[in-house]
Amino acid sequence: MDIRPLTPQDLPVLLELTIDTFEPFYEHSFRPLVGDVVFANRHGDWREDYRRHLAGLHAPEDGRYAAVAEVNERIVGFVGWILRPAERHGEIDLLAIAADSRRRGVGRALVEHAIAHLKTGGAKVVSIGTGGDDFHAPARALYEELGFTPFPNVNYTKAI
């Protein structure tokens, strides 16, 4: 596996990978849980939201960086991170792994890659967030294996 910086040419592949990764969450977990009104308001255009987010994922002038993992010249995952040197803080912003490459060390390698760059950039603390639902259980397990400390958080949403 090779890890390299994201290039603009990667964006169509990353968008497809992101949609494939998160569609089960949005369409089969979140939407049924919160209902159509909340879903439409909060994440009704989630695919386009990701398109916009990915366009700015790698913007070093803004402290945003991203890397892709390749196996046999095929992108199998990516990670985006944010460095805030004045705060000595970094954040893993987005991680997505192709379904056929999960549980093969790709996510771990990408998170470790981002952490190494954050440390080099002066971060003393790194944060990462994920959901508390079943869909996100593998992500939580990985982050805890990497030494991140979970802090319970509850977010309520209601249609009015």
Secondary structure, DSSP 4 states (H G I P E B T S, - for coil): -EEEE--GGGHHHHHHHHHHHHHHHIIIIIHHHH-HHHHHHHHTTHHHHHHHHHHTS-BGGGTEEEEEEEETTEEEEEEEEEEEGGGTEEEEEEEEE-GGGTTTTHHHHHHHHHHHHHHHTT-SEEEE---SSGGGHHHHHHHHHTTPPP----------
